[in-house]
Amino acid sequence: MTPDATSYLDTATLLTVAAIAVLLVLSAFFSGSETALTAASRAKLKSQADKGSTGAGAAMQVTEDSERMIGALLLGNNIVNILSAALATSLFTRLLGDGGVATATIVMTVLVLIFGEVLPKTLSIIHPEAVASRVAPVIRVLIVLFSPIVSMVRVLVRGMLTLFGLRADPGGRMLAMREEIVGAISLGHSEGAVEKEDRDRLLGALHLADRTVEEVMLHRRDIEMVDADQPPEAILAQVLGSPHTRLPVFRDDAENIIGVIHAKDLLREVERLMRTSEGPVGSFAGLDVMKVAMKAYFVPETTTLDEQMREFLKRRTHFALVVDEYGSLQGLITLEDIIEEIVGDITDEFDVVHKESGLKADPKTGNYLVEGSMTIRDLNRAMDWHLPDEEANTIAGLVIHEAQMIPNEGQVFSFHGFRFEVAARRENRIAKLKIRRL
């Protein structure tokens, strides 16, 4: 029996409604997948994949080529959204006549907005890794199916971008990942999730490749050296009285470094002389410092801390002398100096506190009395300030750079949102500064 018009209309309506519902589900799937796969942390996915999660492994593969993934998801999402809108327009036009177009537009806008966009994307933002792991196997198949069309679209888009002088940066992702880690740590500290000490340690490790030995070395004026022409007794007394284990040895001029002496090596030689000498105990006339001195290890001042730390570990040494491009001595650096850039100051029972802290607060005036030799990086870490350190390493150097002169005691400058007053000057060096935030 042939169905009448009413039964045919009911059947067509039900089928259309069912098709629209299925298309809305697919729209939700594509929208949620796009949000989950773009918002999911690759670090968390990698951790889950290492623990045996096949879904996380699939998500890692899918997000490897983000341009291809986005192209496939947008293609699928646009197909289902346009098709559902076309079916809704046909349905409401058949039911309501000319007013069906406006009705279909309103109804589909509401349905797509709520069930096809907001609801799935909200769920994906709340649980990005979990959703990404579940949808990745299906998306991987869809990417293969849509690959020819997506490839054509990719070529077209890149061609259009090239016309405007825009090109994709292959290494941009790795740089962006590093910046994302730095930003996440800083954001975590500002929101109270990461302690200041933890933030400083993590950022210190990440910034080793951006800093040079020149920025953390001990300046040459503060280096304790041994004169090789001194009497053996004087050399022994100096080494035993020094808080340092290794001391550079020079002859004639402080620039003429001829070796580095280690206290243990010197004491071993003294012990040998005491056992073999026929003279009275305490006679060290036969002590030759250069016999126990090690060859000096020189490094350029432009070497990065990351590279220098690897060299220290490779050479199994902790001590290097820093020279400039002309070979002139600039300072010295140790492995401890590099580690302190990560964990902060390290002191032991042999360290001598020979000066006050480089930073003192005056609660009455709001000023901070700062040693001119204090590095900008140390001051920023201590006070959570953001003074620039591109042009100078120390606070005194920053003031001289900004003032374009060596200021006199009492002179005041204002720049970078701070007030700087020269509190003390010794010869051509700024010894102390009073700093206050404006």
BALUMGU-703588 format. One record per residue: residue in one letter; x, z, y of N, C-alpha, C, O, CB in turn. Coordinates in steps of 0.02 Angstrom, whole numbers, plus 50000, padded with zeros to 5 digits. Each point is the difference from the previous one (the first is absolute). Glycine has a CB too. Layout:
N
aXZYXZYXZYXZYXZY ...
This chain:
438
m500435000049941499575000050059500455000050062500495003750003498575002549935 t500774989650110500394999550062499835005950045499425001350013500614986149979 p500475016150032499875005850044499714997750065500184994750026500755011649921 d498614997750081499714998250064500505001250057500555002549988498305000349968 a500944995450106500465000550057500195007150015500575001450020498924988350026 t500045015049944500145007050016500545002849954500465003350023498364998150016 s501114997349895500505002549952500684996850012500515003349992498584998749924 y500914991650103500634996550015500345003150061500615001150002498934988349949 l500035012050102500265003150060500295006949985500535001850026498634991950042 d500505010149891500255006749983500664999649962500465003850014498365000449982 t501224991249957500624999249961500584997950045500555002749994498774994349905 a500564998150145500524997650045500235005550047500595000850015498944987649978 t499985015550030500175005450046500435005349966500505002350028498434995750034 l500875003949877500385005049964500714997749985500485003850006498465000349944 l501114989550030500674997349985500444999950062500595001549997498924991649911 t500195005050149500384999850063500225006950021500575001150021498804988750013 v500165014949961500175006950018500555002749955500475003350024498354998650016 a501134996749895500525002249953500684996850018500515003449997498614998049912 a500874992250108500634996550017500305003150063500615000850004498964988649944 i500015012150102500255003150061500315006849985500525001850028498614992150039 a500545010049889500265006649982500684999449967500465003850015498375000549972 v501244990849967500644999049966500544998050050500575002349996498824994349898 l500424999050152500484997850051500215005750046500585000350021498924988349974 l500045016050020500185005850040500495004649963500475002850029498414996650027 v501015001249879500475003949959500694996850001500515003450006498555000449920 l500964989550067500654996550002500325000650069500615000750006498984991349908 s499995007850139500275001050068500315006950007500545000750029498604991450016 a500525012949928500275006850002500665000449961500475003450021498365001249989 f501194991949934500615000049958500584997050039500555002950001498754996349895 f500604995150135500544996750036500225004150061500595000750013498984988149948 s499945013950076500175003950059500375006449982500515001750030498484993750027 g500765008149892500335006149978500704998749972500465003850012498435001149965 s501174989649986500654998349971500514998550055500575002149996498864993349902 e500355000850152500464998450056500255006350034500595000750013498814988450004 t500145015449998500195006250034500455004349956500505002750024498434996950041 a500905001149872500395004349954500704997349991500495003850002498454999549940 l501124990250047500654997049986500454999950061500615000349994498864992849918 t500245006550147500415000150061500155007150023500525001250031498974987850002 a500065015749952500115006950022500395004149949500275005250018498684994050047 a501084998749873500345003949948500745000350014500314995250022498835001449894 s501155009250072500725001050009500374997049940499875001949943499925008750125 r500664984849946500394997049946500455005249966500154999549941499834989550119 a500225016149979500415005349971499615003949947500265001549946500394999350161 k498715000849909499585003649952499844995549940499995002449943499525004550150 l500354986849920499874995349944500604999449955499944999849939499254993950133 k501415006149958500614999549960500095006249957500194999649942500344993250146 s499325013149941500065006249963499515000149941500195002049945500175003950159 q499024991849908499514999849946500184994849947499895001249940499245002550141 a501144990749941500214994849953500575002549955500024998549941499624992650141 d500825012749948500555002849960499765005049948500325001149950500434997350148 k498665004649916499725004849952499584996549947499725003449956500295005250133 g499934984849914499654996249948499334997250020499644997449956500935009749966 s499234993250141499364997450022500044992350006500364997450043499395013450019 t499894985749895500004992750001499644997450062500204994850028499835005049847 g499455003850147499644997950060500445000450062499994995550042498965008449906 a501445001450057500465000650057500534994649998500204997350051499595015049951 g500454986149937500484994649993499714993350022500344996150033500195010149873 a498844992650075499664993850022499914999950075500084994850032499335004749858 a500445006350140499925000450073500664998650035500014996850053499075011549933 m501484994049985500664998550028500134992550000500264997350048500165013949913 q499414985549984500104992849995499564996250050500214995250032500105006149847 v499065000950126499534996550044500215000650073499974995150037499125007249881 t501145003750102500185001150071500694997450017500215000350058499055009649941 e501114987649951500664997450014499974994150048500414999450046499975004349841 d499134991950102499894994450046499355001350037499474997649979501154994149946 s499415012150129499405002150035499624994250031499395000150004501175010850019 e499804983949998499674994350032499564996449949499444998050015501535000750065 r499285000449860499624996749948499405004349979499454997449988501594996949972 m499075012250035499465004649980499445000050052499414999449981501435007749958 i499334993450125499505000150052499624993450002499394999950010501315008050057 g499654986649922499674993549999499484999449946499454997550012501584997650034 a499145007349893499524999649945499405004650012499434998049986501514999349937 l499185008850103499455004650012499544997550055499395000549994501355008949970 l499544988050090499594997450054499604993949978499424999150020501415005350062 l499484991449876499644994149975499405002249958499454997550010501634995949990 g499035011249954499455002449958499475003550041499414999149988501385002149919 n499425003050142499525003750040499584995350043499405001050006501385008749995 n499534985350029499624995350042499524995849959499454998550023501515001150056 i499244998549860499554996049957499375003949984499454997450008501544996749943 v499085012250027499425003849980499575001950061499385000049995501265004549906 n499674997050156499615001750060499604994150026499425000650018501445008050011 i499464985649973499654994050025499444998049951499454998150021501604998050037 l499095004349878499504998149950499415004950002499424997949995501484997149933 s499235011450079499455004950003499594999050063499395000749998501305007549937 a499634990250121499634998750063499574993749993499434999850025501485005750041 a499344989349900499624993949990499395001249956499464997650014501604995749999 l499035010649933499445001549955499475004350036499404998849992501385000649909 a499455005450139499535004250037499604995950051499405001050009501375008849976 t499564985550048499664995750049499474995849965499444999250025501605000550047 s499154997549869499524995949962499415004249978499434997850004501514994949957 l499205013450015499465004349976499525001950056499394999349992501395005149921 f499474998050142499565002350054499654994250036499455000850025501315009149990 t499564984349986499664994150028499414998049957499474998150026501624998050024 r499005004349884499464998349954499425005150006499424998249993501414996449929 l499355011850090499495005150003499685000650069499395001150006501235004949905 l499784993350143499755001450067499984993950046499785000650057500665010749928 g499784983149991499984994050041500574999950051500565001849983498204997950003 d501094998350075500524999150051500325006650020500585000150021498814990050020 g500255015449952500295006550017500485002749948500305005250010498684997150053 g501084994149882500445002449945500735000050018500385004149974498784991849947 v501064999550122500714999650018500235006350036500515003049982499404984450026 a499715014650042500185006150037499975006149955500445004450003499124990550102 t499925005449853499945005749954500585000249952500285005449987498474994150023 a501434994849961500564999749953500665002250034500405003549969499024987349969 t500675007250125500615001950036500045007550008500535003049988499464986150073 i499465014049960500005007350010500105003749934500415004549996498824994050103 v500384999549850500035003549936500704999549969500275005049977498514992850006 m501504996150015500664999049968500565003350040500495002449971499094986849981 t500345010950114500515003550040500025007349982500545002849991499304989050102 v499585011349902499975007149982500275001249930500405004549988498614996950088 l500764994449876500215000949930500754998949991500335004049967498534992449997 v501404998250066500724998649993500415005350035500525002249975499234985550019 l500025014450066500385005150037500055006549962500535003049995499104991750112 i499805007649865499995006549966500304999649930500465003649983498534999450084 f500734992449892500194999949929500594995449986500345000849949498485001650024 g501304992750070500544995449987500645001550037500534997449982498624994249998 e500815012650073500605001350040500145007550007500505002449973499294987050088 v499785014349974500155006950017500065004449939500495003749992498914994650116 l500105001549847500005004449942500614998849954500355004949986498404995250020 p501394993849972500584999149956500675001350035500465002649969498874989149969 k500715006650126500645001150036500125007450012500575002349997499314986650057 t499595014949959500085007250008500245003249935500455004250001498644995850086 l500614998049857500215002549935500734998249986500375004149973498454994949986 s501384995050059500684997749988500505003750043500565001349979499004987649989 i500255012750094500455003750044500105007149974500555002850006499074990350092 i499865009949874500045006949974500455000349939500405004649992498464997850053 h501074992749910500394999949938500344993149991499814996349955499405012249992 p501264989750095500294993249998500374998549935499924994749971500165005850152 e500355004249854500404998649940499564999549937500114995749958500865010250095 a498524998549943499575000049941499594993549997499944996949947499995015650057 v499794985550053499614993850002500454993949988499814995549963499385009850116 a501394994749951500474994449992500194999149927500054994449975500385007450141 s499695003849849500204999649929499444997149957500144996649950500625013150067 r498614991650001499444997649960499844992650013499824996449954499735015350047 v500524986250062499804993150016500574995049991499884994049996499285010750084 a501464997749918500584995549999499994995149941500144994150011500505014850045 p499204993249881499994995049946499524994350012500164994249985500145015049938 v499104992250105499524994750014500254995650057499944993949997499125013549964 i501214995750092500244996250057500584995549979500074994550027499585014850050 r500764992949877500564995949977499754993549968500304994850009500385015649973 v498774990149981499704993949970499714995550054500084993949998499675012649896 l499904996550155499704996150054500534996550041499894994350023499155013649980 i501524995350007500544996850039500244993749965500134995050033500225016250012 v499704989149889500214994149962499474994550006500174994150008500485013249912 l498714994650075499474995050005499964996750069499904994050006499475012549907 f500714997650138499954997450069500674997450026500044997950058499045010249961 s501434991949939500674998350024500054993250034500314999650053500125007549855 p499284987550064500064993450034499715000050070500314997450047499634997349842 i499475008250119499685000150067500395004550047500124998250058498764999749890 v501335008050027500375004750042500664996950022500215000950058499265008849883 s500864986750015500644996850018499904994850055500414999650046500005002249837 m499064994450112499864995050052499875003550067500254997850052499274994349861 v500085013250085499855003750062500645003050029500105000050061498745002549897 r501605000249998500635003050023500434994950036500285001450053499675006749852 v500114985950066500404994850032499714998150068500374999150049499964996649837 l499015003850116499674998350063500115005350054500164998550057498994995149878 v500775012850046500085005550047500725000550024500125000950060498955005249884 r501414993350010500715000550021500184994150045500405000850046499885005249846 g499434988250094500134994350044499745001250070500334998250049499624994449852 m499465010550104499715001450066500415005350036500114999650061498754997549896 l501385008050006500415005250031500674997250025500265002050052499205006549874 t500814986750035500634997050020499934996350066500474999850040499854999149840 l499104998250132499884996450063500055004750060500184998050055499094994049884 f500575014450049500045005050054500665003949999500085004950036498674996149959 g501724996749963500655003249998500035006349961500465004050010499744991050097 l499325006249848499985006149960500204998549929499754995249969499345009650104 r501354999349900500234999149931500005006649963500085005350030500634985050006 a499185009349899500015006149959500715002549992500464996049992498515000249946 d501125010350063500655003249992500065002749929499675004949983500384998050141 p500374993949833500045002449930500245007249995499795003649954500444984750012 g500215013950080500265006849995499605005050039500165006050002500954989249983 g498365002550048499605004550041499665005549961499895005550025499944985150051 r500005007949861499645005049960500435006149985499775005750004499564985149945 m501315008050035500445005649985500125004250063500005006149996500544987249913 l499555003450148500095003750062499375003950017500035005750022500784985750018 a498615005449950499375003450015499905006049954499735005150020499784984050019 m500725010349899499935005649953500415006050024499775005749996500044986249908 r500805006850120500425005450025499695003250062499995006150006501034988049949 e498725001850090499675002650059499375003949982499835005050032500624985450035 e499225007449880499395003549977500185007049975499635004850012499834984249958 i501105011649994500215006549975500185004650058499795005850001500634988849894 v499955002850153500195004050059499385002250038499945005850020501154988049988 g498445001550001499395001750036499585005049963499705004450031500324984450018 a499955010749884499615004749961500295007050005499625004950003500064985949918 i500985009850079500325006650006499865003050068499835005950005501074990649915 s499184999550133499875002550068499275001850009499855005150031501094987850012 l498615003149930499295001550005499835006349962499605004250023500164983749989 g500545012949929499885006149961500225006250036499685005249995500454988149903 h500435006350139500235005750038499535001550058499845005850013501354991649955 s498594997450068499555001150057499335002949979499675003450039500894987150020 e499245008149879499365002649976500085006649961499515002749975500084985650020 g501025014150000500115006549968500114999849926500055005249968499284999450121 a500704989449881500084999649928500745000249979500155001649943498804991850052 v501505005150051500725000049986500355004650049499914999450060500034988849895 e500455016550018500365004750043500554996350039500254994849978499515014649941 k500434993350139500504996950042500664999249962500334994850006499125010150095 e500765000249862500634999749963499974994449947500494996449991499695015950029 d499254987249946499934994649950500024993250033500314995349975499025012449952 r500324991750130500004993750037500714998050020500214994349992498635008150050 d501545002449985500684998650023500444997849942500414995450007499455012950085 r500074995049850500414998149943499834993049975500454996049985499635016049983 l499284986550027499794993449975500204994450048500274994949979498785010649961 l500824995650124500194994950049500754999450006500264994550011498685007650051 g501425003549931500724999750003500294995649945500474996250012499535015150038 a499724989349890500244995849944499834992750012500414995649985499445014049937 l499574989050106499794993150012500414996750056500084993950001498785009149960 h501395001050086500354997350058500754999549991500354998050046498755006750023 l501164997149872500734999649989500264992950011500554999150025499365010549894 a499704985550061500224993150007499984997650072500284994750016499315003149868 d500095005950161499944998050070500515003550045500044998450059498754999549921 r501585006849992500475003950041500714998749977500124998649942499005010250076 t501354991850029500704998749986500405006450000499775005150026500124983450024 v500715011249922500435006049997500195002350070500135005950010500314990449879 e499574999150159500175001950069499515005150028500185004050042500314984749974 e498895011149960499485004450027500045007249975499745004550032499544985549977 v501045011049934500015006849970500715002749990500085005649978498854991749966 m501584998750072500695002249988500205005850045499695001150052500594987249913 l500225015350014500325005250042500484996450047500454996549977499435012549932 h500044992050156500414996450048500745002049994500155005649980498874993750098 r501424996149939500715001249990500275006050037500485003249978499644984750006 r499575013950074500245005850038499885006549963500325005150015499474988650091 d499745006349846499835006149962500335000249931499885004749962499044995750100 i501484994649922500324999749934500605004649999500434999750044499184988549938 e500445016149968500605004149989500504996149958499834997749945499495012950064 m501284988650016500514996049965500625004149986500125005350031499454984450024 v500825007949898500645003249982500574995550023500014994049984499455011949916 d501014997050136500604996450021500515000249944500245005449982499554997350141 a500384991649850500464999849942500695002550018500385001849954498984988650002 d500835009950108500675002150019500055007650011500535002550016499634986450037 q499285014749937500035007350006500385003049941500074996849948498845003150114 p501345006249946500325003449943499505001149944499405000850013501415004950065 p499414994349859499545001049944499595006350005499415000149982501394993749949 e499505011750095499635006250005499424999450049499465002749989501585003649984 a499084990150082499464999050050499444995749973499425001350013501434999850078 i499334993849870499494995749970499585003949950499394999450000501364990650015 l499585014049944499645004049951499535004950035499435000949978501534998049941 a499285004350134499585004850036499404996550032499455002750000501565004450022 q499094986850005499454996450031499484998049949499405000650012501384995250075 v499445001749855499534997849948499605005949973499404999549989501374991149981 l499575015150018499655005849974499535003050051499495002949982501494999449944 g499184997150138499575002850051499444995450023499575002150039501405004349997 s499034987549940499484995250020499375000849957500055001349941500854990850097 p498525007049992499385000149961499894993649961499534999449960499985008350124 h500924987349927499924993549967500454999449940500555002749998499164992250112 t500055001549840500394999149938500494994250007500555000249972498495004349962 r500774990450102500424994050009500194999450074499575000750043499884993549858 l501185004550112500234999250069500434993750005500434998849958499555013750058 p499904983450036500424994150010500715002150021500095005050034498894988249999 v501515003049947500705001350016500254994350045499914994249983500285012249907 f500124995450166500274994950045500745001450013500265005449987498604993050067 r501464996549973500715000750019500114996650067499794994350010500575006049868 d499965003350168500184997550067499394999750046500005002750055500934990849894 d498555003150029499414999050042499375001249959499984998349941500654993550132 a498855011049959499375001649964499674993749973499605000449953500255009650119 e500304984349958499714993749976500334997649936499724996049963500005001050154 n500895005549870500394997749943499855004549939500405004349982500504991350095 i498535003249892499805003949941500374997249940499954994149984498915008450065 i501525001849917500404997849943499745002649933500284998449947500705001150129 g498505004549925499735002549937499485005450012499855001850057501224995449887 v498665005250002499515005550001500215005149949500124998449942498944993950096 i500995013949983500225005349954499415004249978499575001950041501564998350014 h498855001249881499485004249971500295006949988500565000649973498864989549974 a500225015250072500265006849994500205001749928500515003349990498775000050107 k500344994449855500165001549930500664996749979500415003049965498374998050010 d501314992750046500634996649983500605003650031500525000649968498864988550024 l500545013250070500555003550033500165006649964500585001649991499094993250119 l499815008949871500125006449965500314998949931500415004049978498625000950084 r500784989749905500324998549935500754998750009500415002249960498514993049998 e501255001250096500714998650013500375006450018500575000949979499134987550059 v499985016050000500315006450018500125004249937500525003049991498924996750122 e500065000349843500065003849937500564997249957500365003849967498414998950037 r501314990749995500544997049961500685001950028500475001649963498784988850009 l500815009550095500645001850032500175007349986500585001749989499224989850100 m499695012849911500125007149988500255001249929500395004549988498734998450095 r500654993049870500205000949930500694997149986500375002649959498434997050009 t501374995050067500634996549986500565001850047500584998849985498744992049970 s500525012150103500515001550050500425005949978499745004949973499534990550117 e501395004249922500455005649984500075004850058500275005449993500344987149929 g499145005550136500055004250059499475005449999499635000649951500834989950112 p499525013649990499505005350003499304997350007499894994450025500965013050026 v498664996549926499314998150005499814999450074500185004450040499555001249850 g499924989350129499814999050069500434994750034499894998450058499725013449946 s500884985649961500424994750027499704993349982499964998249942501075009050051 f498754989150058499674993649988500394994250034499704995150022499195010849970 a501754994850010500404994950034499934993349966500074994750032500745014150004 g499064991349899499954993749964499314996950000499884995049967501025009049963 l498634999050108499324997450001499964993550040500174999950059499395011849930 d500214983149978499924993550033499254998450002499694998749948501464997250012 v498575004250100499284998950007499804993149976499484999249968500515008650130 m500414987249917499834993149982500024998949924499724995149975500735001250135 k499875008249854500024999349928499325001449969499844997449947501375006050054 v498395000850032499345001849973499434996950041499425000649981501075010149977 a499674985950097499484997050041499714993849966500354996149968500225008250136 m498774994949904499674994049974500014994550052500085001250059499185006049869 k500654986750048499974994350046499355000550041499475001349973501214991549947 a499395006050145499415000450044499534994249987500214994449987500485011550100 y498674995649915499484995049989499654998650067499695004550028500134999249851 f500254990250146499724998150065499384995749991499974995849955501185004850096 v498355000549992499394996049998499834997850071500155003650048499435002749850 p500104987950110499794997750067499435004350026499595002649961500774985750011 e499605012450093499485004250030499314996949994499505003450011501355000950068 t499114989249904499354996649994499715000449929499474997249988500894995250104 t499995010849862499745000649932499365004149999499975005350032501214993749922 t498324998750010499375003849995500105006149956500435000149956498904989350061 l500265015749995500055006249960499834998749927500315003049956499405003750145 d499814988949886499814998449932500594996949963500155002049943498664996450093 e501524996849996500574996749969500585004849991500344999949949499304989350101 q500485015150000500555004649996499905005249945500475002049967499734996350155 m499185004049869499865004849947500154996849931500285003349956498855002250116 r500684988249920500154996749936500764999349990500245000649944498684993250064 e501445004950047500734999449994500325006749982500465000349960499524990450123 f499765014749947500265006649982499905001449926500465002449966499295001750150 l499664994449859499865001349929500414995449955500235002149947498615001450084 k501264990449991500404995249961500735002149997500324999549947498884991450085 r501085011350024500705001950004500135007249977500575002049992499544990050102 r499365011849896500055007049981500395003950052500435004149983499514992849896 t499905002050184500315003650055499455001950049499474997050001501634996949984 h499055011150056499495002650047500224999550072499665002650044499965005249867 f500944988950103500325000550065500264993150021500344996649962499985015550016 a499524985950084500234993650026500125000650075499665003750035499714990149875 l501135002650114500164999750071499684993750030500044994649970501045011750012 v498624994450076499624994650031500434996750054500285003550042498625002349933 v501144987650024500394996350049499564994750033499504997949971501565004249964 d499134995850125499634994750034500294993249981500414999549955499315008350140 e500064987049940500214993349983500744998850014500294995349973498565000850052 y501465008250016500714999350014500445004449956500615000150006499084997150111 g499995006549837500375004349956500145006950028500365003949969500134986049984 s499235011650106500125006550030499545005349969499424998749984500934995750124 l499935011549883499625005549969499435002150046500105001250059500925002749880 q498374996550033499415002150037499725006749976499705003750039500044984349980 g500365013549917499745006249974500085000249925500374996149971498825004750123 l500455003849874500015000449927499295001449976499585002850036501615001349963 i498684993849940499345001149970500105002349928500464997849966499024993550108 t500075013149904500025002449931499334998649967499504998450033501335010649998 l499174991749904499374999249963499495005250022499404998650001501234996749901 e499615010650116499555005350023499644997950064499425001650009501325007049938 d499624987950098499684997750062499414995449986499495000450033501615000650025 i498984994749892499464995449983499425003749968499424998750015501414992149969 i499325013949971499485003849968499615004250051499405000949994501284999549900 e499685002050157499675004050052499504995950040499535002750030501485004449977 e499084986349995499514995750033499335000149963499484998350029501454994550013 i499085009249895499395000349960499725007149998499415001150013501014989349917 v500015014550053499755006749987500115004850058499775005749997500464992349884 g500114999850172500155004550055500675003449991500374998549953498415003350062 d501395002750031500665003249999500125003949936499565003549975500394997350149 i500664998449849500215003549939500575004650019500504997850028499144992649896 t500295016050062500535004850013500155003949936499565001349959500104999650163 d500975001049870500185004249943500405006050025500075001150060499954988949863 e500255014050030500335006250020500664998950036500285004650030499195000849873 f500804988350094500634998650034499904996750068500494999350037500034999749851 d498874999150128499884996950065500045005350055499755005549993499524985649954 v501065006950107500085004650057499534997650055500044994350022501175008349948 v498365002050053499564998350056500415001150064500065005550025498874997949911 h501344991050089500465000550057499664998750067500325000650052500584995849872 k498465001950074499654999050064499275001549990499745000249945501104991050091 e498835009950021499295001549998499614993849981500254994450000499905014650085 s499234992149899499564994349985499974995350059500025002150058499305005149864 g500644986350063500004995050053499354999750038499934995850045500864997849889 l498735010750050499344999750032499745007150011499925003849952499844985049994 k500105012950117499745006650016499424999150049500044996150047501095009449935 a498334998350007499404999450042500005005550053500225005649987499144989349917 d500405003350155499915004950054499255000450014499734995750034501425001850018 p498515007749922499265000450007499775000750073499434998350015500545006849872 k500464997350158499805000950069499924993350036499504999050036501095012049965 t499894984649990499994993650036499734994349958499824994750027501145009350039 g499004997049868499784994549957500564995149984499884994949969498995006450078 n501745000349976500574995649986500315001549932499925005549973500314993750150 y500104995949850500405000849940500734998650018500164994650025498875002149899 l501405008250064500724999150013500314996649939500005002849945500045007550132 v500224983749933500234995849945500744998450010500214998250055498634996949930 e501545005549961500704997750002500014992550010499624996349968500745013249956 g500084988250120500054992850012500204996049940499824994249994500465008550121 s500085000549839500244996549939499474999849946500114996849948501045006750080 m498284999849982499474999949950499724992949993499874996750050499855015449975 t500194985649914499764993249991499264999650017499625004849992501244993349919 i498944996050112499304998950017499565000849938499455002750004500884989550089 r499935005649851499615000449937499875007349982499455001849980501064987449981 d500005015150046499915007149983499495003250048499595004149979501594996449976 l498864997750109499525002950048499294997649986499535004050004501394996550082 n499014993249898499334997449983499725003449939499405001749998500914987350051 r500115012149901499765003349938499825007250013499515002649972501214989949961 a499675010950110499875007150013499385001050043499625004849989501594997350002 m498674993450057499465001050048499414995349989499505000650035501355003250045 d499194991749872499484994949990499914995750062499454998050018499975009749902 w501144990950113500004995450057500164993049976500154998949941500195010550137 h499624985849968500134993149982500464996750052499864994450023499035005049918 l501645004050076500494997050046500354994249966500175000549941499995010650117 p499954983449977500314994149968500745001249984500355003150039498844989650022 d501045004849882500705000849981500334993349986500504999749964499235011549989 e500004983450075500294993549989500644998950040500464996749977498394998950000 e501185007250084500564998750045500525005650000500554999150026498684994250043 a500605012549904500465005750001499865004449939499445000149974500634999650152 n500445004049852499935004449943499865007250021499635003649966501144989049971 t499515009550120499935006950022499555000450062499874995050033501275007749920 i498645003550062499595001050059500404998350063499744996950046499605012149894 a501294993150062500424998450057500074992550009499984997450055500635013449929 g499484985749960500074992850003499364996750026500044994950035500775005749871 l498615002150076499374997250023499945000850076499784995450035499685007249854 v500735003350137499955001150073500494995450036499824997050051499855015149929 i500934987249995500494995650032499764992849999500094996350049500845011549918 h498774990249976499754993149995499444998750050499994994850033500335005049846 e499225004950127499444999050045500215000650073499734996450042499515008149869 a501235000050104500215001050069500514994850022500114999050060499685013149926 q500524984449964500524995150016500585003150038500314996850043498814994249959 m501025015349983500555003650032500125006549962499605001949957500134993050158 i500835008449900500115006749972499775005050053500355001050050500654995149878 p498425007050063499715004250052500385006550010500375002349957498534992850017 n501015007750085500315006450016499545005749979499414999149987501214995650109 e499685011249902499615005949982499455001350051500135000050061500885004949882 g498374996150033499445001350044499574993950013499435000750025501255008050026 q499574985449934499594994050010499424999849951500055002249943500964991650099 v498425003449982499394999949960499774992849993500034996150047499645015549993 f500104986749899499734993349986499355000749961499895004949966501284990250032 s498414999950010499374999949962499924993249968500004994950035499475013550043 f500464991449857499884993849963499735001849931500115005449974500804988550090 h498725001249908499705000849933499545006049995499905002849946501114991850006 g498705007450106499525005649999500325006850000499665005049985499584987549957 f501425008050074500355006450000500415000850064500194995150032499855004849842 r500085006350143500435001650057500675002549973500025004649959498984998250115 f501554994249949500675001849977500395002650059500074996750051499904994549857 e500305014850085500435003050051500685001549969500045003249948498975001750113 v501524992949972500685001249976500175007250015500095001950058500264985949960 a499715016349929500135007250009500745001650002500215004750032498724997649910 a501474993650023500735001349999500364993449985499784996049959500055016050004 r500734987250072500414994049989500735002149994500245004050041498944988750023 r501165004749886500715001449991500384993450003499914995749957499855014649973 e500654989050121500364993750013499504994350004499565000050043501485004449897 n499034990650016499544994350001499455000649947499694995049982501244997950062 r498965013149932499525000949945499455004750022500125005350029500784992849887 i498475000050069499435004350012499975005249944499904998249942499454992650118 a500745015649958500045005249949499315002749982499855001149941501285001950102 k498444998250008499345002949987499484996650044500154997750056500375013349912 l498874988750006499444997050037499395004549994499895003249948500564985250031 k499165011950075499345003249997499484994549996499974995650043500445014650024 i499174990149881499514994849988499305003150000499895005249970500954988049963 r498715003550100499305002350000499544993949998500124995150035500195015450030 r499174990049894499524994549996499585000050064499775005350023500194995449851 l499944993550156499614999350061499265000249983499594999550045501344993950010 
